Amino acid sequence: MGRKKIELKTIECPKEKSSKYSKRKKGLLKKAEEMAVLFDSDIILLVFSPTSKPNLFYPHSRPLSGILEKLSNMSEYEREERDEVQFQEDDKVIELGETRELLDENTSILRNWQDPHRVDDLARLTIMEDHLVSILSLIKKVQNEQG
């Protein structure tokens, strides 16, 4: 079962903010470490806490100076080009997710039409009924025009 989406909003209570920040930071650092290992990639993660304390993460298998040197040796053009490509990829991922949601919704609707006695949502049944009424009206109109 998937997790429920939460509404993102600023946490006002300092105690709650600190607690949630600590938990989220641990999860973020774990993901960064997993990515570094799985993809043999260089990762630097700089996060400022709600109290403005900086937290720097980088894989201990590689020296920080080596990673920073690699970044500084890249031309500004390479960094900007990489950013543009990443933005395009992110847009495609978002578009793909939206398309999948639409496909899932349409598949569900089609399933309802194939097996209407299993539909237990009154709103869905009303939509199906309205659709049938409009199709029937269109058929009658075409019949009247032809005959």
C-alpha positions as CSV (number, residue, x, y, z in Angstrom):
1,M,0.0,0.0,0.0
2,G,1.4,3.4,-0.9
3,R,1.9,6.3,1.4
4,K,-0.7,9.0,1.6
5,K,0.4,12.3,0.2
6,I,0.8,15.0,2.8
7,E,0.2,18.7,2.3
8,L,3.4,20.6,2.3
9,K,3.4,23.7,4.5
10,T,5.8,25.3,6.9
11,I,5.9,23.8,10.3
12,E,5.4,26.6,12.9
13,C,6.1,24.8,16.2
14,P,9.9,24.9,16.8
15,K,10.0,21.6,18.7
16,E,8.0,19.8,15.9
17,K,10.1,21.5,13.2
18,S,13.3,20.3,14.9
19,S,12.0,16.7,15.3
20,K,10.8,16.4,11.8
21,Y,13.9,18.0,10.3
22,S,16.1,15.5,12.1
23,K,14.1,12.6,10.8
24,R,13.9,13.9,7.3
25,K,17.6,14.7,7.3
26,K,18.5,11.2,8.3
27,G,16.3,9.8,5.4
28,L,17.9,12.3,2.9
29,L,21.4,11.4,4.0
30,K,20.6,7.7,3.7
31,K,19.2,8.2,0.1
32,A,22.3,10.2,-0.8
33,E,24.6,7.5,0.5
34,E,22.6,4.8,-1.3
35,M,22.9,6.8,-4.6
36,A,26.6,7.3,-4.1
37,V,27.1,3.5,-3.7
38,L,24.6,2.2,-6.2
39,F,25.7,4.5,-9.0
40,D,29.3,5.0,-8.0
41,S,28.6,8.7,-8.2
42,D,30.1,11.8,-6.4
43,I,27.5,13.4,-4.2
44,I,27.8,16.5,-2.0
45,L,24.8,17.5,0.0
46,L,24.7,20.8,1.9
47,V,21.6,21.3,4.1
48,F,21.1,24.2,6.5
49,S,19.0,23.3,9.6
50,P,16.1,25.5,10.8
51,T,18.7,27.0,13.3
52,S,21.0,27.8,10.3
53,K,23.5,25.1,11.2
54,P,25.1,23.7,8.1
55,N,25.2,19.9,7.5
56,L,27.6,18.7,4.9
57,F,27.4,15.2,3.5
58,Y,29.8,13.5,1.1
59,P,30.8,9.8,0.7
60,H,33.8,9.1,2.9
61,S,35.2,6.8,0.2
62,R,36.1,9.9,-1.8
63,P,37.9,13.0,-0.5
64,L,35.8,16.2,-0.5
65,S,38.6,18.1,-2.2
66,G,38.6,15.7,-5.1
67,I,34.9,16.1,-5.7
68,L,35.1,19.9,-5.5
69,E,38.1,19.9,-7.8
70,K,36.1,17.9,-10.3
71,L,33.3,20.5,-10.1
72,S,35.7,23.5,-10.4
73,N,37.4,21.9,-13.5
74,M,34.0,21.9,-15.3
75,S,33.4,25.0,-17.5
76,E,30.5,27.2,-16.7
77,Y,29.0,26.1,-20.1
78,E,29.2,22.4,-19.1
79,R,27.5,23.1,-15.7
80,E,24.7,25.2,-17.3
81,E,24.2,22.6,-20.1
82,R,24.0,19.9,-17.5
83,D,21.4,21.9,-15.6
84,E,19.3,22.5,-18.8
85,V,19.4,18.8,-19.6
86,Q,18.4,17.9,-16.0
87,F,15.5,20.3,-16.2
88,Q,14.3,18.8,-19.4
89,E,14.6,15.3,-18.0
90,D,12.6,16.4,-14.9
91,D,9.9,17.8,-17.1
92,K,9.7,14.5,-19.0
93,V,9.4,12.6,-15.7
94,I,6.6,14.8,-14.5
95,E,4.8,14.5,-17.9
96,L,5.3,10.7,-17.8
97,G,3.8,10.6,-14.3
98,E,0.8,12.7,-15.4
99,T,0.3,10.5,-18.5
100,R,0.4,7.3,-16.3
101,E,-2.2,8.8,-14.0
102,L,-4.4,9.6,-16.9
103,L,-3.9,6.1,-18.4
104,D,-4.8,4.5,-15.0
105,E,-7.9,6.7,-14.8
106,N,-9.0,5.8,-18.3
107,T,-8.3,2.1,-17.7
108,S,-10.5,2.2,-14.6
109,I,-13.3,3.9,-16.6
110,L,-13.0,1.3,-19.4
111,R,-13.1,-1.5,-16.8
112,N,-16.3,0.1,-15.4
113,W,-17.9,0.0,-18.9
114,Q,-16.9,-3.6,-19.4
115,D,-18.3,-4.7,-16.1
116,P,-20.9,-2.1,-15.0
117,H,-22.5,-4.2,-12.3
118,R,-19.3,-4.0,-10.2
119,V,-19.3,-0.2,-10.0
120,D,-20.0,0.8,-6.5
121,D,-19.4,4.6,-6.8
122,L,-22.7,6.5,-7.2
123,A,-20.9,9.5,-8.8
124,R,-19.2,7.2,-11.4
125,L,-22.6,5.6,-12.1
126,T,-24.2,9.0,-12.6
127,I,-21.4,10.0,-15.1
128,M,-21.9,6.7,-17.0
129,E,-25.7,7.3,-17.1
130,D,-25.2,10.8,-18.4
131,H,-22.9,9.6,-21.0
132,L,-25.3,6.9,-22.1
133,V,-28.2,9.4,-22.3
134,S,-26.1,11.8,-24.5
135,I,-25.1,8.9,-26.8
136,L,-28.7,7.7,-27.1
137,S,-29.8,11.3,-27.9
138,L,-27.1,11.5,-30.6
139,I,-28.2,8.2,-32.1
140,K,-31.9,9.3,-32.2
141,K,-30.8,12.6,-33.9
142,V,-28.9,10.7,-36.6
143,Q,-31.8,8.3,-37.1
144,N,-34.2,11.2,-37.5
145,E,-31.9,12.8,-40.0
146,Q,-31.5,9.6,-42.1
147,G,-35.0,8.4,-42.0
